[in-house]
Amino acid sequence: MKIPVLITAGALLLGCTPVVSQRGYLPDPIGEAAIRIGADTKTTVQDRLGDPSTQATFSGDSWYYISSVEKRIAFFDPRVENRSILAIHFDKEGKVADVRHYSLKDGHVFAFETRETPAKGRELTFLQQLFNATPGVPLGGLGGGQGQGGGGGYP
């Protein structure tokens, strides 16, 4: 009798084991230290560090190497543990003008992709969806009055 209980408890504990994922640019300290302001070009930076994660679209020519470490426990949303950004700014001739490092404390975190589609109207709760499964019955109750259209509870 104790063995099934122990197996169930062990399975529940394993389900709560955090999953840590590293994403993006893995920094190379030797390559970063070798970059010289005013001497290196885009080609030499790309040879040392590889392709950037993203490039500046507006206001100048900059490359960004972005890495982040996220931790997810069970079914909860992942939490960013660490984020580092290496920003390399170039001048008009294409030579390195500045090299900067940024982290989470240097700014606020925003979601690049939310994986949510905005929808008009109001969101229905699970119970509203469950009890509103009858087509033609308005959301406000049974036996809709004049001027109220059915339609499965959508406004």
C-alpha positions as CSV (number, residue, x, y, z in Angstrom):
1,M,0.0,0.0,0.0
2,K,2.9,2.4,0.7
3,I,4.6,1.8,-2.6
4,P,1.8,3.2,-4.8
5,V,1.6,6.3,-2.5
6,L,5.4,6.8,-2.8
7,I,5.3,6.4,-6.6
8,T,2.5,8.9,-6.9
9,A,4.3,11.4,-4.6
10,G,7.5,10.9,-6.6
11,A,5.7,11.5,-9.9
12,L,4.2,14.7,-8.5
13,L,7.5,16.0,-7.3
14,L,9.2,15.2,-10.6
15,G,6.4,17.2,-12.4
16,C,7.5,20.3,-10.3
17,T,11.2,20.0,-11.3
18,P,12.2,23.3,-12.9
19,V,13.2,23.3,-16.6
20,V,16.0,25.9,-17.3
21,S,16.5,26.9,-20.9
22,Q,19.3,29.0,-22.4
23,R,18.4,30.9,-25.5
24,G,20.2,33.2,-27.9
25,Y,23.8,34.2,-28.1
26,L,26.3,32.4,-25.9
27,P,28.9,35.0,-25.0
28,D,32.5,34.4,-26.0
29,P,34.7,36.5,-23.7
30,I,37.8,36.0,-25.8
31,G,35.9,37.2,-29.0
32,E,34.4,40.2,-27.1
33,A,37.7,41.2,-25.6
34,A,39.4,41.2,-29.1
35,I,37.0,43.8,-30.5
36,R,38.8,47.2,-30.8
37,I,36.9,50.4,-31.1
38,G,37.8,52.3,-34.2
39,A,39.7,49.4,-35.8
40,D,37.3,46.5,-36.2
41,T,34.6,46.5,-38.9
42,K,31.3,44.6,-39.3
43,T,33.1,41.8,-41.1
44,T,35.7,41.3,-38.3
45,V,33.0,41.4,-35.6
46,Q,30.9,38.9,-37.5
47,D,34.0,36.6,-37.9
48,R,34.6,36.8,-34.1
49,L,31.1,36.7,-32.7
50,G,28.9,35.3,-35.5
51,D,25.6,36.8,-36.8
52,P,23.8,39.2,-34.4
53,S,20.5,38.3,-32.8
54,T,19.0,41.5,-34.2
55,Q,20.1,44.7,-35.9
56,A,18.9,48.3,-35.3
57,T,16.2,49.4,-37.7
58,F,16.2,53.1,-36.8
59,S,18.7,55.6,-35.5
60,G,22.1,54.3,-36.5
61,D,23.8,51.1,-37.3
62,S,23.9,48.7,-34.3
63,W,24.1,45.0,-33.8
64,Y,22.6,43.3,-30.7
65,Y,23.6,39.9,-29.4
66,I,20.9,38.8,-27.0
67,S,20.9,35.8,-24.6
68,S,18.4,34.8,-21.9
69,V,18.0,32.1,-19.3
70,E,14.4,31.2,-18.5
71,K,13.1,28.9,-15.7
72,R,9.8,27.1,-15.9
73,I,8.2,25.1,-13.2
74,A,5.4,22.7,-14.1
75,F,2.6,24.5,-16.0
76,F,3.4,28.1,-14.8
77,D,4.6,30.8,-17.2
78,P,8.4,30.8,-17.7
79,R,10.3,33.4,-15.6
80,V,13.4,35.2,-17.0
81,E,16.3,34.5,-14.7
82,N,18.9,36.4,-16.6
83,R,19.2,38.4,-19.8
84,S,22.3,39.9,-21.2
85,I,22.6,42.1,-24.3
86,L,25.9,42.9,-26.1
87,A,25.3,46.1,-28.2
88,I,27.9,47.0,-30.8
89,H,27.4,50.4,-32.4
90,F,29.1,51.2,-35.8
91,D,30.0,54.6,-37.3
92,K,29.2,55.7,-40.8
93,E,32.3,54.0,-42.2
94,G,31.2,50.7,-40.7
95,K,33.8,50.6,-37.9
96,V,33.1,49.8,-34.3
97,A,32.2,53.1,-32.4
98,D,31.0,51.6,-29.1
99,V,30.5,48.3,-27.3
100,R,28.0,48.1,-24.4
101,H,26.6,45.4,-22.1
102,Y,23.0,45.5,-20.8
103,S,21.1,43.2,-18.4
104,L,17.7,43.0,-16.8
105,K,18.5,45.8,-14.4
106,D,19.2,48.2,-17.2
107,G,15.7,48.3,-18.5
108,H,12.3,46.8,-18.2
109,V,11.3,43.5,-19.6
110,F,8.8,43.4,-22.5
111,A,7.5,40.4,-24.4
112,F,8.7,40.1,-27.9
113,E,5.9,37.6,-28.6
114,T,2.9,37.1,-26.4
115,R,1.3,34.2,-28.3
116,E,-2.1,35.8,-27.7
117,T,-4.5,36.9,-30.4
118,P,-6.6,40.0,-29.4
119,A,-10.3,39.5,-29.8
120,K,-13.1,42.0,-29.9
121,G,-15.9,41.7,-27.4
122,R,-15.7,40.2,-23.9
123,E,-14.2,37.0,-22.8
124,L,-16.5,34.3,-21.5
125,T,-15.8,32.2,-18.4
126,F,-15.8,28.5,-18.6
127,L,-19.2,28.2,-17.0
128,Q,-20.7,30.8,-19.4
129,Q,-19.3,28.8,-22.3
130,L,-20.6,25.5,-20.8
131,F,-24.1,26.8,-20.2
132,N,-24.3,28.8,-23.4
133,A,-23.8,25.8,-25.6
134,T,-27.4,25.9,-26.8
135,P,-27.5,27.7,-30.2
136,G,-30.0,30.6,-30.5
137,V,-30.2,31.3,-26.8
138,P,-28.8,34.7,-25.8
139,L,-26.2,35.0,-23.1
140,G,-28.4,37.0,-20.8
141,G,-30.7,34.1,-20.0
142,L,-33.3,31.8,-21.5
143,G,-36.1,33.1,-23.8
144,G,-34.6,36.2,-25.3
145,G,-36.8,39.2,-25.7
146,Q,-37.5,41.4,-28.8
147,G,-34.4,42.9,-30.5
148,Q,-32.0,40.4,-28.9
149,G,-30.3,38.2,-31.4
150,G,-29.1,34.7,-30.7
151,G,-25.8,33.6,-31.9
152,G,-24.2,31.4,-29.2
153,G,-23.6,34.2,-26.7
154,Y,-21.2,36.4,-28.8
155,P,-21.9,40.1,-28.6
